[in-house]
């Protein structure tokens, strides 16, 4: 039996879950505009392990979303995950945030033909990708500015999800579903189990979050992910 603890801190949602094989044992999460991950994360880890009735020494691996998203949020999550792996001598597995969102979108809209996760960046910019119903990547992760051309180029009825979907309200049309949501560690557990079974583990010495864009200092406090501090 594989037991995995997953950490999600790429956006507003501080989320931690533990699962045994395909069974979710415990989930704790809290979404806040204040990005209180540093204060909440280790408390949530303690709480989910206690609720699951498991000890850290029983874990098979740690899973973490690798980005893109909030710079500071990703650093907090990845640092905690790597620290646990080193202390427990267990592997680290990771998965992209857009895949977490796309999986959640597919669970809510299983008949859609295309899933387009959108992670809020700055102004009208989002980090996005697209997936087919089998979760195969149709377009890779990239940064785009939302405008008419972004939506007109996709004729297939699609679900647009994530916190970036809140920016897209002005482009509602037939065949387009907008589903504001946040990535959850519960979905991360599913992806982590897939990675464990495929032996897709990370090199702890070299693994870093995937920011997509370089960090720029001096951004105003409270800036949304992509420039969040």
Secondary structure, 3 states (H helix, E strand, C coil): CCEEEEEECCCCEEEEEEEECCEEEEEEEEECCCCCHHHHHHHHHHHHHHHHCCCHHHCCEEEEECCCCCHHHHHHHHHHHHHHHHHHCCEEEEECHHHHHHHHHHHHCCCCCEEEEEEECCCCEEEEEEECCCCCEEEEEEEEECCHHHHHCCCCCEEEECHHHHHHHHHCCCCEEEECCCCCHHHHHHHHHHHHHCCCCCCCCCCCCCCCCCCCCCCCCCCCCCCCC
